Amino acid sequence: MKYLITGGCGFLGTSLARLMIREGARPVLLDVAPLGPMLQDVRDRLDYVRGSQTNLSVVLNCLREHSVKGVFHLGGMLSAPSEQDPWSAFDVNVVGTYNVLEACRIAGVDQVVYGSTVAVYSRGIRTDFIDDDTLQRPTSMYGTTKVFGELLGRFYRRKFGLDFRGVRIPSVVGPGAKTAHMSIYNAWAIEYPLRGKPYRLLCEPETRCPVIYFKDAARSLWELSQAPASRIETVVYNLAGITPAFSARELVEHVRERLPEADLDFRPDPLIVELLRELGRLRIVDDAARNEWGWSARYGLEEMIEDFIQEFSRHGAWYA
């Protein structure tokens, strides 16, 4: 099966593309951004289309010209950019998701794997945990657009028989992330010291944010796509990532243990603090993903920091 990755030149899309190539697949990448340095050494093992998912014809032509049968829909605006420019977020995240699903229906694509987010949860949660049945009542534009994508995908699954499935991904941590968002401190608190730069975390020291290492996140998408259709019952799945969720203070302490020269401190931003407040107090339950398709994270906090350092050391040019 030939796969398309929307947002294929982004942080997670690039990681997924490399994983798919290792698995013997030839991905097609659709993105408004150019191919980055992380993909130059495998350029002959992928196809790249520069274009926007906000244009239905672009998406449809891409699917047809490359005979795509499976799509990983990762293209979209993240939390902070969506908060600053909700109008563009609507075009990219809402209209773009409709275009992808409609183009898949017209082109006869078999499967769509959707990259959703734990930011679909926010207010009105009366338990100390989040499972796949928890009320979704986001207060951010980003979370709102992702709820729409989940529900529209379920509609296309029921109405048109599209094999739609997805994961709600926590904040993805890994080297080379460029886009600022509410939980980017989890990555930059490691990467800035590796670059010899100071970094000020825009959250409170006791902030807890669900995170997942980028290698686990990419693997989750691939493993979900390969799971037998007969096992897919929940359809869109929570991923807990690193559990229990660590505090920003614990992150800084562990980074300093590994990188004693790290110049890290806190400068809380009220908007970031507010956006992270609700999620930080809740435990994410991903039993459905574990039971239905065998999901399990491989990286804890210490393993993540160590692999991050090694990855940055080996491939620094990729993450410039």
N, C-alpha and C positions, 0 to 999 in steps of 0.2 A: 504494500500500500504506500502511495506517495502522500506525504504530509506537507501542509502549509502551516507556517507559524506567523500569525499576525503579530506585529511588534517584534519581529524576529531579530532585529538589530539592537534591541534593548537588553538590559542587564540579564533578565531571566531567559528571554528568548535566545540569546547567544549561548547561554549555558545549555539550554535544551537542545539547540542545534548540534553542538559538539557531542552531547550524549547520543543523539539519534545517529550521528555519523559513526560513532563507535559501535552502535547496534546494527550497522549495515544499511540504514535508511539514507535516502537522499532528500533532505529537507528543502522546501521552497520558502524563502523569507520575504515577507511583504512588510515594508516599513517606509516611512517618510525620511528616516535617517539613513545615512550611508553605512556600508559595511565597516565595522570597526576593526582594529588591529587583532582582536581575539579570534577573528575568523579568516585572516589572510592566509594562514598556512593550510587551510582546508577549503580554499576558494573553489577548487576544481571538483569538490565533492558536494556542492550545494548549488541551488539556483537562487538568484536575488532579483526581486522586482521592487523598484522604487515607486511607491504610490501610497495613497491614503485609503483607509477603510471607510472614510466618510463618503466615498464615492462608490456607489453600488456597482457601476459598470467596471471599475478598476478591479474590484474584488471578484466579480463574476468572470471577467476575462482571464484573470490570473488562475482561477480554478480550472477553467476550460483549457487554457493553453498548456498547462502543466499536468493535466489529467489527475488532479488531486482527488483523493478519496477520503482523506482525514484532515481535520483542521485543529490546531491548537490556537485558541483565540486568547492571546495575551496582550494585544495592542490596547492602549488606553492611557489616559492621564491619571497620575497618582494623586494622593490625598492633598498635599499642599498646593500644587498647581490647580487642582480642581476647586479648592477653596478660594483661591485668588481669582480664578477665571471660570466660574461655573457655566458660562455660556458656551465656551469652547469644550468644556468637559461634557456637556450635553451632546454636542455634535460628535465628539470622538467616542465617548463611552456608551451613549444611548443609541444615536443614529448609527454609529459604527457597528455596534453589536447587532442591531436589526439588519444592517446590510450584509454582515457575515452570514447570519442565519438564513436570510432570504436567498442570498447567492448560493448557499449550500443546497437549499431546497430546489432551486431552479437547475443547478448543475448536477444534481443527483449524488452529492457527497454523502458518504455513509455515516461519518462520525464527527462530532465536534466536542473537544475537551475545552472547557471554559475555566480560565483563571479568575476566580472570585477572591474574596478577601474576608478576613474576620472583622473588618470594619463595617460589615453589614449589621453588626450588633452594637448597641449603644444603650439606649434608654429602655426602661420598663422591664428589666430583667430582675425577677424576684428571687432568684436562687444565687448561690455562690459559684455556679458553674454554667458553662454554655455547652449544650449538645446540639445535635442536628435538628431538634424540634424547638429550640429556643426562639422566642419572639424576635423578629428582625425589625428594629425601629431606629435606623441610623439617623444621626443629626448632621452628618457631613454630606456634601455633594457627592463625594467619591463613593461613600457607602450606599447612598441612594441609587446611584447609577448602577452599582453592582447588584443590588437587589432586583432592579429591573432586568438586568441581563440573565440572572438566574431564573426569574419567572418567565421571561420570554422563551428561554431555552426549554423550559418544561412544557410550554405551550407547543413549541415546534416538535417536541418529542411525542406529545399526545396526538396532535392534529395531523402531522405529516410523517410520523414514524422515524424522525431523525434521531440517531443514537447520540443524544446530548447527555453529557456528564461533566461534572466539574469538581473543583476543590476550592475551599476557602483557605487561602494561604495566609499565614501570619507574616509579619514583617520579614523580608528576605535579607539576610546578611551575607555579604561577600565582598571581595575586592573589586574596585572599579565602578561602583555605583556612583552615578553623576547627578541624578535628580534629587533635589531636596524634598523630603516629605516628613511627616510628623515623627516617624520612628527611625530616620536615617542615622541618628546618633549611634545606634547599635553597630553599624558598619564603620562610620567615620571615627569613632573612638578607638578603633584598631588601626585603621588605615592612615590617619593623620600622623600618629607617632611613627609609623613605618616610613613615612615621607619626611620625618624630622620636623613636623609642623605642630604647633599647639592646637588644641581643639577645646571648645567650650560647648558642653552639652546643653541643649535648650529645654531640658526637662528637670524635674526635681530629683534629688539623689535616690529617693525611695520609689520612684516611678518603676512600675513593672509593665513590660510590654511583651506580648507573645511574639517570639521570633523563630525562624527556621533558617538553617544554613543553606546557601544557594545550591549546593550539590544535592541535598535532600529535596529541595523544592523542585528542581528539574526532574529528579528521579520520580517524584510522586506523580507528576504529569504523565510521564512515559508509562509507569506501571499501571496507572488508571486506564490509559488508552488500551493497554494490552489485556486488561482483565476481561474474562468472558462476559458477554452481555447477560447471561443468565444469573450472574452474581451481582449485577447492578440493581439495587433496590432503592437505596436512599437517593441516588442520582447526583446530588451535590453534597460534598463531604467536608466536614471540619478536619483540619490538620492542627494538631496541638504544637508541633515543633518541639523545641527544647522545653522539657518539663522537669520540675516546676519552673515557672517563669522567673527569671532572675531580675534583681533590681539594677538600676543604672549604677548605683554605688558598687554593687558586686561586680559588674562588668568592668568598671574602672579599676577596682582592686586587682582583678585577675589580669588585666592588661598590664598594670604596673609590675605585677610579679614577673611577667614574661618580658616586659620591656621597661626596665626601671627608669629609663630616661623620658618616659612618656609625660608630656605636659598637658594634663587634662584637668578640667575644672567645670563647674556648673554655672550656667547663666540662664535660669528658667524663663521661657517665653510663655506668657499667659495663655495664648491660643493653643500652643502645643500641649501645655499642661492640661488644658480643658479637654482637648481632643483625645488624650490618652487616659484620662481619669477613669472612665467606666471600664474599659477593657482590662486595665491593669489589675483590677481587684478580682477578676473572674478566672476560674480554671476552665480551660477548653478541653472538652471530652471528644476524642476521635475514635470511639469504639466502632462506629459503623464502618469507617475506612479500614480499620484493623480486621474486622470480622468478615467483611464482604470481599475485599481484594488484597488482604495481607499486608497493609501498610505498616511500616515501622520506621521511625527516624533513627539515623545512625550517629548523629552528632549531638553531644551535649555541649555545655558552655566551654569547658576546657579544651575539648577536642576541636570545637569550632575555632577558637582563638589560635590554637597551634596550627591547624590546617590552613587558616587564613594567612598566617605568617609565612608558612612554607609555600603556599600558592603565590603570594606576592613576591617572594624571593626568587622563585623559579621563572615566573612569567611577568616580571615587572613591566615589560614593554607593552603587554596586552592592556594593562590598566592605567596607562599614562593619561 
